[in-house]
Amino acid sequence: MTERSRAGLTLLHFALDIALTELALFLAGVLSPLLPFTVPATDGQAHPAPILYLLVAAVWSMALLLSPVYSARDRRAVDEAQTMFILLTLATLALASVLFFIPLRVPRLLILTFYLLDLALLIGYRLALRVSLRLLDRPRYTRRRVLIVGTGPVGRDTVRMIKRHGWSGLEMAGFLDDDVPPGTEVEGYPVLGRMEEIGRLVESEGIEEVVVALPTHAYDRFFRLLDSSKTLPARIRIVPDHIKTALFRTAAEEFAGVPMITLRQPTLEPSERLLKRAFDLIVGGLMLILISPVLLLIAIAIRLDSPGPILFKQRRVGENGKIFWMYKFRSMVQDAERHEAKAVRVQQDGQILYKFPDDPRVTRVGRFIRRTSLDELPQLFNVLKGEMSLVGPRPELPWLVEQYEPWQWQRFSVPQGITGWWQVNGRSDKPMHLYTDEDLFYIQNYSLLLDIQILWRTIGAVLKGKGAY
């Protein structure tokens, strides 16, 4: 899309934001007189005066145009909502300041109602747009052609992420690489040429984004090449070598005037941890109360189906490597752990596969409750005890953890969960000890909204029954 088309789309978003804001003001005028504690108007003015609509349009136009709301791309929904919340709060405070100095009587309840309605409309509109475009498989942002420099692990991972985030509007053109012959396909896309051909290919392929996905030792050559291509009409982005940075939460920051990438251990901030714990206690407690009849029925079915205890407890590795007893409904024959060797298979590449569909130890009722994930419900007691969270990396078996590579231990830096990013993206089809990168993705992108999204997607994963056995 051309810069002119992009500017037109931005103007359309801006016009819609102003229109929705004016609608919020009109609705506030209609609704606020109906609310409790409303002081009846004494001057016969039941609705906002026309000058108030003009003031709101002026203040909001200035706030929106000065903010990064239209310039930032590829932001998460939670970041976009946070930006709008701050923006609308500041705009409302600015409006209140202006009203203080002019002879216009505006009820405080009307301003509060307008503020809440405006938040709901502008944030709701953006969320609805995201959902609609995702359902239609359409990008949320303008189409941009991408050229990736490097076909190594970093470059291939970048392609996979671009495919996964189709809503971003990024469209792969191909690769540049000095060590792979032109025409070779990597991840389904061609190698278009060598690095020295970047200027010609950017022009001929209509490239708008160049992503440098090279190992650190190859950067010097690429930067020397860029130095001779100063007029390159494309944005240049660099993917840090993920092998070295995957263990951290990274943020681009300015330090003493110097742009730097800050590395943080992949753990939760104190405020995030407090909010997550409160969410676990409230939602987990309510769930236990609501599903108590289901728990009773499952317990009776297990007792009638096979001899042995109703609950099964197993030592698992929790946050910071702490061992705890995790509860489940028993889905296997009694003393199944004595036959654990039957449940372990080694793949051709030497990787251990611990769960598979035809495990001979699973009972009839056990097969049903595992397929529907009902066997996991007793872990709500682990959540209330603080040993687990509703959402997080799954707690692993100690003997499997002993075989972890050092970088995989980072998955234990946050509370382990009943469900998580790994489960809603494949469940047991993707053994968790082989896909620790999914857990690192969750840790690096954690937010309460992401937890809610994972819980919602877990319902769909359970109903499909895919990967659960």
NORMOQUI-V441446 format. One record per residue. N is the residue number from 1. RES is the residue in one letter. SS is DSSP state (2 for helix, 1 for strand, 0 for the rest). PHI is phi in degrees with one decimal (* if undefined). Layout:
# NORMOQUI-V441446
n & res & ss & phi
N & RES & SS & PHI
N & RES & SS & PHI
This chain:
# NORMOQUI-V441446
n & res & ss & phi
1 & M & 0 & *
2 & T & 0 & -72.9
3 & E & 2 & -62.0
4 & R & 2 & -66.9
5 & S & 2 & -65.6
6 & R & 2 & -64.1
7 & A & 2 & -65.0
8 & G & 2 & -64.9
9 & L & 2 & -66.9
10 & T & 2 & -62.8
11 & L & 2 & -62.3
12 & L & 2 & -64.2
13 & H & 2 & -61.0
14 & F & 2 & -62.3
15 & A & 2 & -62.0
16 & L & 2 & -67.8
17 & D & 2 & -62.0
18 & I & 2 & -66.2
19 & A & 2 & -63.1
20 & L & 2 & -66.6
21 & T & 2 & -65.9
22 & E & 2 & -65.1
23 & L & 2 & -63.8
24 & A & 2 & -62.2
25 & L & 2 & -65.8
26 & F & 2 & -62.5
27 & L & 2 & -64.7
28 & A & 2 & -63.4
29 & G & 2 & -64.8
30 & V & 2 & -77.7
31 & L & 2 & -86.6
32 & S & 2 & -59.5
33 & P & 2 & -66.2
34 & L & 2 & -89.3
35 & L & 0 & -83.4
36 & P & 0 & -61.8
37 & F & 0 & 67.4
38 & T & 0 & -76.6
39 & V & 0 & -86.1
40 & P & 0 & -58.2
41 & A & 0 & -67.6
42 & T & 0 & -101.1
43 & D & 0 & -107.1
44 & G & 0 & 76.2
45 & Q & 0 & -94.3
46 & A & 0 & -85.6
47 & H & 0 & -115.9
48 & P & 0 & -56.4
49 & A & 0 & -68.5
50 & P & 2 & -54.4
51 & I & 2 & -65.4
52 & L & 2 & -67.5
53 & Y & 2 & -61.9
54 & L & 2 & -67.7
55 & L & 2 & -61.9
56 & V & 2 & -62.2
57 & A & 2 & -60.6
58 & A & 2 & -68.7
59 & V & 2 & -64.6
60 & W & 2 & -69.7
61 & S & 2 & -61.7
62 & M & 2 & -64.2
63 & A & 2 & -64.9
64 & L & 2 & -67.1
65 & L & 2 & -72.9
66 & L & 2 & -85.7
67 & S & 0 & -90.3
68 & P & 0 & -86.8
69 & V & 0 & -63.7
70 & Y & 0 & -100.5
71 & S & 0 & -95.0
72 & A & 0 & -73.6
73 & R & 0 & -125.1
74 & D & 0 & 57.2
75 & R & 0 & -87.6
76 & R & 0 & -70.0
77 & A & 2 & -59.7
78 & V & 2 & -66.4
79 & D & 2 & -69.7
80 & E & 2 & -65.2
81 & A & 2 & -64.8
82 & Q & 2 & -64.7
83 & T & 2 & -61.0
84 & M & 2 & -65.7
85 & F & 2 & -61.3
86 & I & 2 & -64.7
87 & L & 2 & -60.1
88 & L & 2 & -70.1
89 & T & 2 & -64.6
90 & L & 2 & -65.8
91 & A & 2 & -64.0
92 & T & 2 & -66.4
93 & L & 2 & -64.2
94 & A & 2 & -64.0
95 & L & 2 & -62.7
96 & A & 2 & -62.1
97 & S & 2 & -66.4
98 & V & 2 & -64.3
99 & L & 2 & -64.3
100 & F & 2 & -67.1
101 & F & 0 & -100.8
102 & I & 0 & -120.8
103 & P & 0 & -80.3
104 & L & 0 & -131.9
105 & R & 0 & -84.4
106 & V & 0 & -127.5
107 & P & 0 & -58.8
108 & R & 2 & -63.4
109 & L & 2 & -65.4
110 & L & 2 & -66.0
111 & I & 2 & -63.2
112 & L & 2 & -64.8
113 & T & 2 & -63.2
114 & F & 2 & -61.3
115 & Y & 2 & -59.8
116 & L & 2 & -67.0
117 & L & 2 & -65.7
118 & D & 2 & -65.7
119 & L & 2 & -56.7
120 & A & 2 & -62.4
121 & L & 2 & -71.7
122 & L & 2 & -73.7
123 & I & 2 & -73.7
124 & G & 2 & -61.9
125 & Y & 2 & -62.2
126 & R & 2 & -69.0
127 & L & 2 & -65.6
128 & A & 2 & -63.0
129 & L & 2 & -65.2
130 & R & 2 & -59.6
131 & V & 2 & -63.2
132 & S & 2 & -62.1
133 & L & 2 & -67.6
134 & R & 2 & -68.1
135 & L & 2 & -64.6
136 & L & 0 & -86.0
137 & D & 0 & 57.1
138 & R & 0 & -113.0
139 & P & 0 & -70.8
140 & R & 0 & -82.8
141 & Y & 0 & -123.4
142 & T & 0 & -63.0
143 & R & 0 & -65.5
144 & R & 1 & -136.9
145 & R & 1 & -78.7
146 & V & 1 & -119.7
147 & L & 1 & -118.0
148 & I & 1 & -104.6
149 & V & 1 & -97.0
150 & G & 0 & 116.8
151 & T & 0 & -109.8
152 & G & 0 & -75.2
153 & P & 2 & -55.8
154 & V & 2 & -65.0
155 & G & 2 & -64.3
156 & R & 2 & -66.4
157 & D & 2 & -63.6
158 & T & 2 & -62.8
159 & V & 2 & -61.4
160 & R & 2 & -61.7
161 & M & 2 & -66.9
162 & I & 2 & -63.6
163 & K & 2 & -63.6
164 & R & 2 & -66.6
165 & H & 0 & -105.9
166 & G & 2 & -59.5
167 & W & 2 & -64.8
168 & S & 2 & -74.3
169 & G & 0 & 84.7
170 & L & 1 & -77.3
171 & E & 1 & -125.8
172 & M & 1 & -67.7
173 & A & 1 & -99.8
174 & G & 1 & 155.9
175 & F & 1 & -120.9
176 & L & 1 & -120.1
177 & D & 0 & -161.6
178 & D & 0 & -80.8
179 & D & 0 & -104.1
180 & V & 0 & -121.1
181 & P & 0 & -61.8
182 & P & 0 & -57.3
183 & G & 0 & 96.9
184 & T & 0 & -66.3
185 & E & 1 & -94.2
186 & V & 1 & -127.3
187 & E & 0 & 55.0
188 & G & 0 & 86.9
189 & Y & 1 & -126.0
190 & P & 1 & -80.9
191 & V & 1 & -81.7
192 & L & 1 & -85.5
193 & G & 1 & 164.2
194 & R & 0 & -91.8
195 & M & 2 & -61.5
196 & E & 2 & -67.0
197 & E & 2 & -94.1
198 & I & 2 & -59.4
199 & G & 2 & -61.4
200 & R & 2 & -64.0
201 & L & 2 & -71.4
202 & V & 2 & -60.7
203 & E & 2 & -72.3
204 & S & 2 & -72.8
205 & E & 0 & -96.6
206 & G & 0 & 64.0
207 & I & 0 & -76.9
208 & E & 0 & -110.5
209 & E & 1 & -131.8
210 & V & 1 & -113.6
211 & V & 1 & -109.0
212 & V & 1 & -88.0
213 & A & 0 & -123.0
214 & L & 0 & -106.8
215 & P & 0 & -63.9
216 & T & 2 & -54.0
217 & H & 2 & -68.6
218 & A & 2 & -96.5
219 & Y & 2 & -64.1
220 & D & 2 & -56.6
221 & R & 2 & -64.3
222 & F & 2 & -65.5
223 & F & 2 & -67.5
224 & R & 2 & -64.9
225 & L & 2 & -67.1
226 & L & 2 & -65.3
227 & D & 2 & -61.3
228 & S & 0 & -92.5
229 & S & 0 & -130.4
230 & K & 0 & -64.1
231 & T & 0 & -94.0
232 & L & 0 & -58.3
233 & P & 0 & -83.1
234 & A & 0 & -154.4
235 & R & 1 & -77.2
236 & I & 1 & -107.8
237 & R & 1 & -124.2
238 & I & 1 & -119.2
239 & V & 0 & -94.2
240 & P & 0 & -60.2
241 & D & 0 & -56.4
242 & H & 2 & -65.4
243 & I & 2 & -62.2
244 & K & 2 & -93.8
245 & T & 2 & -109.9
246 & A & 0 & -64.9
247 & L & 0 & -81.5
248 & F & 1 & -128.3
249 & R & 1 & -90.5
250 & T & 1 & -104.5
251 & A & 1 & -147.1
252 & A & 1 & -80.8
253 & E & 1 & -137.6
254 & E & 1 & -106.7
255 & F & 1 & -124.4
256 & A & 0 & 54.6
257 & G & 0 & 82.2
258 & V & 1 & -108.3
259 & P & 1 & -67.8
260 & M & 1 & -141.6
261 & I & 1 & -100.7
262 & T & 1 & -90.3
263 & L & 1 & -104.4
264 & R & 1 & -121.7
265 & Q & 1 & -60.6
266 & P & 0 & -75.2
267 & T & 0 & -134.8
268 & L & 0 & -89.6
269 & E & 0 & -68.2
270 & P & 2 & -53.8
271 & S & 2 & -66.7
272 & E & 2 & -65.2
273 & R & 2 & -65.9
274 & L & 2 & -64.4
275 & L & 2 & -66.1
276 & K & 2 & -65.4
277 & R & 2 & -67.1
278 & A & 2 & -62.8
279 & F & 2 & -61.6
280 & D & 2 & -61.6
281 & L & 2 & -66.0
282 & I & 2 & -69.8
283 & V & 2 & -70.3
284 & G & 2 & -62.0
285 & G & 2 & -64.2
286 & L & 2 & -63.9
287 & M & 2 & -62.7
288 & L & 2 & -60.4
289 & I & 2 & -65.2
290 & L & 2 & -70.0
291 & I & 2 & -98.7
292 & S & 2 & -55.1
293 & P & 2 & -63.0
294 & V & 2 & -65.7
295 & L & 2 & -58.9
296 & L & 2 & -64.7
297 & L & 2 & -64.0
298 & I & 2 & -65.1
299 & A & 2 & -60.5
300 & I & 2 & -65.3
301 & A & 2 & -63.0
302 & I & 2 & -65.4
303 & R & 2 & -62.2
304 & L & 2 & -77.9
305 & D & 2 & -80.7
306 & S & 0 & -155.9
307 & P & 0 & -68.8
308 & G & 0 & 127.4
309 & P & 0 & -69.3
310 & I & 0 & -75.6
311 & L & 1 & -97.0
312 & F & 1 & -119.9
313 & K & 1 & -119.2
314 & Q & 1 & -143.8
315 & R & 1 & -71.1
316 & R & 1 & -132.3
317 & V & 1 & -95.9
318 & G & 0 & -103.6
319 & E & 2 & -57.9
320 & N & 2 & 60.6
321 & G & 2 & 78.8
322 & K & 0 & -74.5
323 & I & 1 & -83.2
324 & F & 1 & -145.2
325 & W & 1 & -92.3
326 & M & 1 & -97.0
327 & Y & 1 & -97.7
328 & K & 1 & -146.0
329 & F & 1 & -72.0
330 & R & 0 & -67.3
331 & S & 0 & -118.0
332 & M & 1 & -122.8
333 & V & 0 & -65.6
334 & Q & 0 & -61.4
335 & D & 0 & 60.1
336 & A & 2 & -62.5
337 & E & 2 & -67.7
338 & R & 2 & -68.2
339 & H & 2 & -108.0
340 & E & 2 & -62.4
341 & A & 2 & -61.3
342 & K & 2 & -70.1
343 & A & 2 & -97.8
344 & V & 0 & -115.6
345 & R & 1 & -125.7
346 & V & 1 & -106.6
347 & Q & 0 & -76.3
348 & Q & 0 & -60.5
349 & D & 0 & -85.4
350 & G & 0 & 89.2
351 & Q & 0 & -75.7
352 & I & 1 & -85.7
353 & L & 1 & -113.1
354 & Y & 0 & -95.1
355 & K & 0 & -120.1
356 & F & 0 & -151.2
357 & P & 0 & -63.6
358 & D & 0 & -102.1
359 & D & 0 & -62.1
360 & P & 0 & -70.5
361 & R & 0 & -87.6
362 & V & 1 & -78.6
363 & T & 0 & -82.0
364 & R & 2 & -64.8
365 & V & 2 & -64.3
366 & G & 2 & -60.2
367 & R & 2 & -63.1
368 & F & 2 & -70.3
369 & I & 2 & -72.1
370 & R & 2 & -74.6
371 & R & 2 & -62.6
372 & T & 0 & -96.5
373 & S & 0 & 64.5
374 & L & 2 & -68.4
375 & D & 2 & -65.5
376 & E & 2 & -84.7
377 & L & 0 & -58.0
378 & P & 0 & -60.3
379 & Q & 2 & -68.0
380 & L & 2 & -60.2
381 & F & 2 & -68.6
382 & N & 2 & -61.4
383 & V & 2 & -64.5
384 & L & 2 & -64.8
385 & K & 2 & -76.5
386 & G & 0 & 87.1
387 & E & 0 & -83.6
388 & M & 0 & -140.8
389 & S & 1 & -122.4
390 & L & 1 & -63.9
391 & V & 1 & -127.8
392 & G & 0 & 162.6
393 & P & 0 & -59.6
394 & R & 0 & -70.0
395 & P & 0 & -66.2
396 & E & 1 & -99.1
397 & L & 1 & -71.7
398 & P & 2 & -56.5
399 & W & 2 & -69.2
400 & L & 2 & -76.5
401 & V & 2 & -64.1
402 & E & 0 & -61.9
403 & Q & 0 & -98.6
404 & Y & 0 & -65.8
405 & E & 0 & -78.4
406 & P & 2 & -52.8
407 & W & 2 & -66.3
408 & Q & 2 & -71.0
409 & W & 2 & -65.0
410 & Q & 2 & -63.2
411 & R & 2 & -66.9
412 & F & 2 & -94.1
413 & S & 2 & -84.3
414 & V & 0 & -131.1
415 & P & 0 & -59.1
416 & Q & 0 & -77.8
417 & G & 1 & -125.4
418 & I & 1 & -71.7
419 & T & 1 & -132.6
420 & G & 0 & -168.5
421 & W & 0 & -60.5
422 & W & 0 & -63.2
423 & Q & 2 & -66.0
424 & V & 2 & -83.5
425 & N & 2 & -121.7
426 & G & 0 & 141.7
427 & R & 2 & 52.0
428 & S & 2 & -69.5
429 & D & 2 & -64.0
430 & K & 0 & -126.2
431 & P & 0 & -54.5
432 & M & 2 & -66.6
433 & H & 2 & -75.8
434 & L & 2 & -100.7
435 & Y & 0 & -130.6
436 & T & 2 & -62.6
437 & D & 2 & -62.8
438 & E & 2 & -65.4
439 & D & 2 & -67.5
440 & L & 2 & -64.7
441 & F & 2 & -61.0
442 & Y & 2 & -63.4
443 & I & 2 & -63.5
444 & Q & 2 & -69.6
445 & N & 0 & -114.2
446 & Y & 0 & -61.1
447 & S & 0 & -159.7
448 & L & 2 & -63.4
449 & L & 2 & -63.5
450 & L & 2 & -63.6
451 & D & 2 & -58.4
452 & I & 2 & -64.1
453 & Q & 2 & -62.5
454 & I & 2 & -66.0
455 & L & 2 & -59.9
456 & W & 2 & -65.4
457 & R & 2 & -70.0
458 & T & 2 & -62.9
459 & I & 2 & -59.5
460 & G & 2 & -64.6
461 & A & 2 & -63.6
462 & V & 2 & -67.7
463 & L & 2 & -63.1
464 & K & 2 & -73.0
465 & G & 0 & 69.6
466 & K & 0 & -74.9
467 & G & 0 & 79.9
468 & A & 0 & -104.4
469 & Y & 0 & -157.9
